[in-house]
Amino acid sequence: MLILAANRLPVTIRQAGAGREFHPTVGGLATGLRAFYEEHGAAWVGWPGKVPTRRRAALEDELLSRFRCHPVFLPEPTGHRYYAGFANRTVWPLFHSFPMYARYSSREWEAYSTANRSFCDKVVEIAGPDDLLWIHDYHLMLLPRYVRERLPKAKIGFFLHIPFPPYDVLRQLPWHREIIEGLLGADLIGFHTYDYAQSFLRSVRRLFGIDNEIGRIVAGPRSLQVDVFPMGVDVRHFSDAGNSPGVRREMAKIRRRVGSARLVFSISRLDYTKGILQQLQAFEVFLRKHPEARGKLNYLCVVVPSREKVDRYGELKRQIDEIVGRINSRFGSLYWTPIRYVYRSLSPDELAAFYRCADIALVAPLRDGMNLIAKEYVAARVDGKGVLILSEMAGAARELLEALVVNPNSAEEIAESLERALAMPEEERKRRNEAMRARLQSNDVRQWAARFLRRLSEVVAHTQSLSTRLLAREDERSIRRAYTRASRRLLLLDYDGTLVPFSDEPYTASPPASVVGLLDRLSADPANEVVLMSGRRKDDLERWFGDLDVHLVAEHGALVRWRTSTTWERRQGARLFHRGEGLLPCMALPQGRRGSRVRCLEGTRGRPHELDGELGSPGVAGQQGC
């Protein structure tokens, strides 16, 4: 089973008298993943918001039976401090590179941690051993580690839907180390763009000194992958939306209101990262430079209410109201209003209709992880006649290369793009849209999700292939019998992670007396040749094991000290010779510089044997059956 964990559920609950109503959650992650979630029969873990205690049991039963949703109920103070507090007053501005807006509160951090642990409780309650857990977004960055601590073998993916900041910005967060540690609990960590992935990898290197190989990080006994997965949209849904009677009715309304005028459309949530003020200022510059456009162009600016109780957002709302009023009073007339400003959510039918009718979509955020509005507009314009003006600071700009890409901080550049869009020939508009639509169809939301989960399965399989496994009882008995029967034995022993556990401070991990005693007893048996191999310095091995009758291999094989010698040689300490049945370990013991006598652990008919030949000569070894 696939388990999705996200802050919001895919359905919104509204009380209707004594009963309740369920509506699809509009916007953001829930909209993007709904098609995939429904088609794959996934379970969804999320926070339903404020729910009175007396109604929780009945609501949980209904959500589970109707929608396969598992609600996480949070006490009201915890929920507020976790969501409106730490997630949106601290993480959101910081990760969007607006550190001046971030607020740091230890109480809100504690609430964030508590909420993540509550999500963990629910996941652990429902997860089976073969389930895949896919965690989404900045609200749950501690969840991978919390689940890993309680379910060490869990298969965990994490996807961040917002930007990941450079380390110098991230480090301003007092709990940035805990955030990174939380994310490292996942097997696969996904980002929208290469830039965000690199920012994360650099932060891991700066904090823990752990480098990566093409996004692969090895942290202790675990291996995890960081990769890039640009999120798509449900292209089929937006392409077919124009056939809906509801959408057609809305399109007819829009055309009656707009008449022959051209329509510029923008929609975004009330947020300082969305560049709403900058877009309005750019439209003002355009009207000032092009008086001939007055009466021939309408700008519909839709702002979806969000977090109005937060001071920063309340101030932004006031500024938007003021600039819209100023532009309309300066450039408008009794018969024409330049900006139609709508401060509410749009229904799915209204949104699809505006996508179909808008000659120009203006999507110019100051900073955005992806921005699916831009992709939805291109997917909806099946006629190919629309023009997309897109901020270079949106992740979507890396894919929608044929859009008119602008710097969102330049009012003049946006105004020039509006002029260019209005004058663009139909043939060019269709050519640009055709290329973008083809790209969206090859990476729609279903393929995006399938690619992520396929990659997660590959990463988990790779990690399992590297993991330590308990020895089966039958294998243990077989090894004991072979050891007892053998007249000569070669024992190749690794140090870190085998004889002693891995340590965060490797140079302080001296061997316990029990390990030294075990090696002493093994080497005292004349039938045994004991070889201790390590990546450590020769000085460390000599200090710990120099008095034992064992061969020492230091610095990953670069240096060898034979048990009968007190000096170290720089040479190949060990090789693997090939036989038809597989690879067998051999140890080259000193018999001269060119020729070495090779003693094999296993030889012809299972008996140890010796052969003469040059070290590293597979042909000689093969002739003797080794």
LUMGU-458146 format. One line per field, with one value per residue (C-alpha): residue number from 0; x negated, y negated, z negated. Coordinates in steps of 0.05 Angstrom, whole numbers, plus 5000, padded with zeros to 4 digits. Example, Ala and Ser with C-alpha at 12.3 -4.5 7.8 and 13.67 -1.06 7.14 Angstrom:
2
num [0/1]
X [4754/4727]
Y [5090/5021]
Z [4844/4857]
***
This chain:
626
num [0/1/2/3/4/5/6/7/8/9/10/11/12/13/14/15/16/17/18/19/20/21/22/23/24/25/26/27/28/29/30/31/32/33/34/35/36/37/38/39/40/41/42/43/44/45/46/47/48/49/50/51/52/53/54/55/56/57/58/59/60/61/62/63/64/65/66/67/68/69/70/71/72/73/74/75/76/77/78/79/80/81/82/83/84/85/86/87/88/89/90/91/92/93/94/95/96/97/98/99/100/101/102/103/104/105/106/107/108/109/110/111/112/113/114/115/116/117/118/119/120/121/122/123/124/125/126/127/128/129/130/131/132/133/134/135/136/137/138/139/140/141/142/143/144/145/146/147/148/149/150/151/152/153/154/155/156/157/158/159/160/161/162/163/164/165/166/167/168/169/170/171/172/173/174/175/176/177/178/179/180/181/182/183/184/185/186/187/188/189/190/191/192/193/194/195/196/197/198/199/200/201/202/203/204/205/206/207/208/209/210/211/212/213/214/215/216/217/218/219/220/221/222/223/224/225/226/227/228/229/230/231/232/233/234/235/236/237/238/239/240/241/242/243/244/245/246/247/248/249/250/251/252/253/254/255/256/257/258/259/260/261/262/263/264/265/266/267/268/269/270/271/272/273/274/275/276/277/278/279/280/281/282/283/284/285/286/287/288/289/290/291/292/293/294/295/296/297/298/299/300/301/302/303/304/305/306/307/308/309/310/311/312/313/314/315/316/317/318/319/320/321/322/323/324/325/326/327/328/329/330/331/332/333/334/335/336/337/338/339/340/341/342/343/344/345/346/347/348/349/350/351/352/353/354/355/356/357/358/359/360/361/362/363/364/365/366/367/368/369/370/371/372/373/374/375/376/377/378/379/380/381/382/383/384/385/386/387/388/389/390/391/392/393/394/395/396/397/398/399/400/401/402/403/404/405/406/407/408/409/410/411/412/413/414/415/416/417/418/419/420/421/422/423/424/425/426/427/428/429/430/431/432/433/434/435/436/437/438/439/440/441/442/443/444/445/446/447/448/449/450/451/452/453/454/455/456/457/458/459/460/461/462/463/464/465/466/467/468/469/470/471/472/473/474/475/476/477/478/479/480/481/482/483/484/485/486/487/488/489/490/491/492/493/494/495/496/497/498/499/500/501/502/503/504/505/506/507/508/509/510/511/512/513/514/515/516/517/518/519/520/521/522/523/524/525/526/527/528/529/530/531/532/533/534/535/536/537/538/539/540/541/542/543/544/545/546/547/548/549/550/551/552/553/554/555/556/557/558/559/560/561/562/563/564/565/566/567/568/569/570/571/572/573/574/575/576/577/578/579/580/581/582/583/584/585/586/587/588/589/590/591/592/593/594/595/596/597/598/599/600/601/602/603/604/605/606/607/608/609/610/611/612/613/614/615/616/617/618/619/620/621/622/623/624/625]
X [5000/4979/4987/4986/4971/4984/5008/5076/5124/5150/5220/5242/5294/5349/5402/5473/5521/5520/5483/5420/5402/5339/5309/5246/5189/5173/5103/5032/5010/5079/5103/5039/5039/5114/5116/5057/5082/5151/5127/5077/5122/5071/5083/5074/5051/5066/5090/5165/5158/5197/5247/5284/5264/5335/5338/5270/5288/5347/5307/5248/5294/5326/5260/5231/5292/5306/5238/5184/5161/5130/5137/5085/5120/5079/5096/5116/5055/5008/5041/5038/4965/4945/4980/4991/4930/4868/4887/4912/4879/4810/4799/4839/4803/4735/4739/4764/4702/4741/4704/4724/4796/4779/4796/4762/4799/4779/4852/4871/4812/4835/4905/4877/4838/4899/4943/4892/4891/4967/4963/4911/4958/5012/4964/4936/5007/5028/4963/4949/4879/4885/4918/4887/4891/4889/4883/4897/4872/4844/4896/4868/4792/4780/4826/4777/4729/4784/4813/4743/4730/4792/4794/4720/4737/4792/4790/4793/4795/4798/4814/4805/4853/4820/4749/4692/4649/4573/4536/4521/4596/4614/4563/4603/4654/4633/4658/4629/4588/4650/4686/4631/4626/4702/4698/4640/4686/4716/4691/4706/4710/4740/4738/4768/4702/4628/4613/4655/4624/4554/4570/4592/4530/4484/4519/4507/4434/4426/4461/4437/4378/4415/4404/4446/4436/4487/4536/4523/4507/4478/4492/4470/4501/4553/4551/4601/4612/4626/4657/4697/4770/4805/4878/4930/5004/5064/5059/5118/5164/5148/5150/5219/5247/5274/5324/5358/5426/5407/5342/5378/5428/5372/5335/5398/5403/5331/5338/5401/5365/5300/5329/5276/5223/5162/5157/5096/5106/5068/5087/5046/5053/5044/4970/4909/4872/4923/4902/4974/4953/4898/4946/4995/4939/4917/4988/4988/4923/4953/5016/4973/4929/4987/5047/5075/5088/5138/5207/5178/5147/5173/5131/5166/5126/5151/5122/5141/5147/5093/5067/5101/5092/5017/4993/4948/5006/5055/5007/4998/5074/5079/5024/5058/5124/5089/5051/5112/5153/5099/5092/5167/5179/5121/5131/5204/5267/5342/5343/5277/5241/5169/5164/5219/5195/5226/5209/5236/5225/5249/5289/5257/5305/5289/5214/5218/5260/5211/5153/5192/5211/5147/5105/5046/5030/4985/4948/4891/4875/4814/4796/4833/4816/4852/4917/4970/5014/4967/4972/5047/5056/5015/5051/5119/5104/5117/5125/5053/5071/5053/4987/4953/4911/4870/4822/4752/4755/4808/4786/4832/4787/4736/4787/4832/4776/4822/4858/4839/4792/4783/4749/4806/4771/4769/4834/4806/4789/4858/4890/4848/4869/4943/4931/4896/4951/5006/4970/4948/4974/5021/4972/4918/4965/4987/4915/4894/4954/4946/4875/4895/4956/4915/4867/4924/4956/4891/4886/4957/4972/4984/4917/4883/4911/4896/4824/4814/4842/4802/4739/4756/4762/4695/4661/4692/4669/4598/4597/4621/4566/4515/4547/4522/4563/4569/4537/4588/4581/4568/4513/4483/4482/4451/4395/4381/4376/4329/4286/4281/4263/4211/4138/4116/4158/4151/4193/4202/4232/4254/4249/4299/4370/4350/4307/4330/4391/4385/4369/4383/4312/4271/4204/4233/4262/4208/4224/4253/4214/4262/4244/4169/4177/4217/4163/4109/4145/4157/4085/4059/4087/4031/4083/4106/4078/4113/4114/4142/4160/4179/4179/4146/4074/4019/4002/4072/4070/4000/4018/4080/4058/3983/3970/4016/3994/4038/4026/4046/4071/4078/4103/4149/4093/4038/3996/3985/3948/3939/3945/3872/3847/3844/3840/3894/3893/3927/3959/4023/4045/4099/4129/4189/4174/4228/4253/4312/4355/4342/4291/4248/4207/4132/4077/4008/3955/3883/3839/3798/3810/3832/3858/3908/3934/4010/4049/4123/4180/4211/4180/4190/4241/4249/4177/4131/4071/4010/3985/3926/3936/3931/3979/4039/4033/4103/4077/4029/4081/4133/4088/4087/4163/4164]
Y [5000/4929/4880/4805/4759/4684/4627/4621/4676/4682/4664/4603/4614/4563/4569/4563/4561/4628/4660/4646/4634/4657/4617/4630/4588/4535/4513/4535/4605/4636/4616/4639/4708/4722/4760/4804/4817/4838/4882/4920/4930/4897/4879/4806/4781/4708/4655/4638/4573/4554/4609/4612/4673/4701/4704/4735/4809/4804/4760/4808/4867/4828/4803/4873/4908/4856/4828/4874/4815/4820/4755/4730/4690/4636/4594/4525/4488/4540/4538/4462/4457/4514/4489/4414/4408/4448/4474/4408/4354/4387/4440/4408/4340/4370/4423/4372/4329/4276/4283/4213/4237/4300/4303/4352/4380/4439/4452/4456/4502/4548/4548/4565/4623/4646/4644/4684/4736/4740/4753/4807/4840/4846/4872/4925/4945/4959/4978/5049/5078/5073/5004/4944/4878/4814/4751/4683/4613/4566/4579/4649/4645/4680/4738/4781/4786/4798/4855/4884/4887/4928/4968/4976/5016/4969/4947/4871/4818/4743/4688/4613/4570/4503/4479/4503/4443/4434/4455/4384/4370/4437/4429/4370/4421/4441/4512/4521/4581/4617/4602/4633/4693/4702/4703/4752/4804/4813/4862/4813/4737/4702/4630/4592/4565/4580/4515/4535/4605/4576/4527/4586/4628/4569/4560/4634/4626/4562/4590/4662/4666/4718/4712/4744/4782/4760/4745/4809/4799/4854/4838/4894/4960/4926/4901/4849/4811/4738/4727/4678/4690/4630/4637/4639/4626/4668/4648/4691/4659/4587/4604/4634/4582/4539/4593/4587/4550/4513/4487/4467/4426/4390/4377/4346/4299/4278/4262/4220/4179/4171/4160/4147/4127/4171/4206/4211/4260/4275/4315/4327/4336/4275/4279/4234/4287/4284/4216/4188/4116/4120/4145/4089/4038/4067/4061/3989/3977/4010/3966/3904/3922/3947/3900/3932/3996/3962/3991/4049/4089/4116/4144/4194/4200/4256/4260/4320/4304/4333/4321/4253/4253/4252/4180/4186/4212/4160/4105/4136/4138/4064/4046/4086/4051/3983/3995/4024/3964/3916/3949/3954/3882/3856/3894/3917/3884/3890/3945/3981/4006/4028/4078/4123/4144/4206/4225/4296/4367/4389/4452/4505/4486/4411/4425/4469/4417/4361/4405/4416/4343/4306/4281/4273/4307/4266/4312/4273/4295/4268/4339/4404/4478/4496/4458/4503/4445/4434/4507/4510/4450/4482/4549/4514/4474/4530/4479/4456/4382/4359/4327/4344/4291/4327/4307/4335/4345/4400/4472/4480/4433/4490/4529/4478/4449/4420/4374/4301/4305/4242/4217/4206/4146/4107/4070/4047/4118/4144/4084/4098/4172/4150/4108/4166/4215/4171/4163/4236/4269/4327/4374/4359/4367/4436/4458/4438/4472/4535/4545/4531/4576/4633/4626/4624/4687/4725/4708/4701/4711/4786/4797/4751/4792/4858/4837/4816/4882/4923/4887/4897/4972/4973/4935/4980/5042/5013/4997/5067/5097/5059/5072/5120/5183/5231/5298/5354/5412/5462/5418/5410/5486/5496/5446/5479/5548/5522/5487/5550/5595/5549/5563/5494/5431/5359/5309/5240/5192/5121/5072/5013/5037/5110/5120/5053/5010/4948/4886/4812/4800/4854/4839/4849/4918/4963/5037/5066/5119/5173/5160/5161/5225/5258/5242/5268/5335/5342/5327/5375/5433/5457/5475/5402/5344/5282/5219/5154/5103/5030/4962/4934/4909/4960/4925/4940/5013/5022/4990/5034/5100/5097/5149/5201/5255/5228/5196/5122/5086/5010/4951/4994/5041/4990/5016/5087/5113/5188/5224/5247/5176/5109/5066/5041/5053/5010/5060/5095/5131/5175/5196/5235/5291/5315/5386/5408/5417/5346/5303/5334/5293/5306/5277/5264/5282/5257/5305/5255/5191/5223/5291/5300/5363/5358/5394/5403/5411/5462/5503/5564/5611/5562/5571/5513/5513/5473/5453/5414/5355/5281/5242/5219/5270/5299/5347/5383/5386/5412/5469/5494/5492/5431]
Z [5000/5014/4956/4970/4912/4921/4879/4914/4931/5002/4977/4936/4881/4869/4816/4844/4786/4751/4808/4848/4921/4957/5014/5055/5029/5080/5098/5083/5068/5056/5125/5158/5126/5125/5191/5174/5103/5127/5183/5139/5079/5033/4960/4940/4872/4858/4809/4815/4777/4716/4698/4630/4590/4587/4664/4677/4673/4722/4769/4769/4787/4844/4872/4872/4902/4956/4974/4944/4903/4834/4796/4747/4692/4658/4597/4620/4591/4620/4689/4692/4670/4717/4779/4775/4730/4746/4815/4844/4801/4799/4852/4909/4911/4897/4950/5001/4984/4946/4880/4859/4851/4811/4737/4689/4629/4587/4569/4643/4656/4600/4630/4699/4668/4630/4692/4732/4676/4679/4753/4738/4688/4741/4795/4748/4729/4801/4838/4858/4870/4946/4950/4983/4945/4986/4943/4973/4960/4909/4855/4842/4849/4783/4799/4839/4781/4730/4771/4784/4709/4697/4763/4783/4845/4870/4943/4939/4994/4982/5031/5018/5058/5041/5054/5011/4991/4995/4932/4911/4909/4877/4821/4794/4769/4698/4712/4782/4760/4735/4800/4842/4795/4802/4878/4878/4848/4918/4970/5027/5022/5082/5106/5164/5192/5194/5157/5096/5094/5096/5040/4997/5014/4998/4931/4914/4932/4891/4830/4827/4875/4916/4991/5045/5109/5161/5105/5066/4993/4949/4876/4829/4850/4894/4965/4989/5054/5070/5138/5181/5202/5233/5214/5270/5274/5296/5369/5390/5338/5359/5433/5427/5379/5435/5453/5385/5387/5323/5354/5418/5379/5343/5409/5438/5377/5385/5458/5446/5394/5432/5501/5554/5503/5492/5424/5379/5322/5258/5197/5135/5061/5017/5003/5008/5049/5106/5133/5135/5120/5172/5226/5211/5215/5282/5309/5287/5326/5387/5386/5378/5438/5481/5475/5539/5499/5453/5463/5504/5448/5381/5325/5280/5216/5171/5101/5059/4984/4941/4870/4865/4790/4797/4795/4856/4898/4873/4893/4962/4971/4954/5004/5060/5046/5050/5115/5150/5129/5153/5222/5234/5214/5255/5320/5317/5342/5333/5386/5373/5311/5323/5266/5242/5173/5142/5071/5063/5085/5154/5165/5210/5266/5260/5260/5321/5357/5343/5368/5433/5443/5421/5478/5430/5365/5320/5271/5240/5168/5134/5112/5124/5118/5182/5195/5225/5247/5306/5326/5317/5363/5418/5409/5413/5477/5526/5581/5570/5575/5505/5483/5417/5383/5330/5276/5281/5206/5212/5218/5279/5319/5325/5366/5400/5441/5495/5446/5443/5383/5341/5279/5231/5199/5264/5278/5345/5367/5350/5386/5448/5445/5442/5504/5540/5520/5547/5613/5621/5685/5677/5712/5661/5603/5628/5640/5570/5537/5578/5552/5479/5483/5510/5452/5401/5431/5425/5352/5325/5251/5259/5292/5242/5184/5218/5231/5159/5131/5181/5161/5087/5098/5133/5077/5024/5061/5066/4992/4974/5016/4974/4907/4854/4850/4792/4805/4814/4764/4820/4849/4780/4769/4838/4823/4756/4789/4844/4792/4749/4808/4840/4826/4850/4846/4872/4832/4865/4814/4825/4767/4768/4774/4763/4702/4672/4689/4732/4690/4701/4675/4710/4677/4608/4625/4594/4591/4527/4489/4513/4586/4572/4532/4588/4640/4593/4585/4660/4678/4624/4664/4711/4764/4770/4810/4784/4827/4797/4851/4840/4871/4809/4803/4790/4724/4697/4716/4690/4623/4614/4646/4655/4601/4632/4681/4738/4806/4807/4869/4861/4903/4946/4968/4982/4924/4898/4836/4837/4770/4773/4785/4748/4810/4857/4932/4984/5031/5051/4989/5017/5083/5108/5158/5204/5213/5254/5192/5167/5131/5076/5026/5029/4987/5016/4964/4975/5013/5052/5091/5157/5139/5083/5052/5049/4995/5012/4964/5010/5065/5107/5074/5017/4989/4975/5021/5040/5109/5136/5182/5188/5143/5182/5238/5249/5303/5255/5201/5249/5272/5200/5193/5146]
***
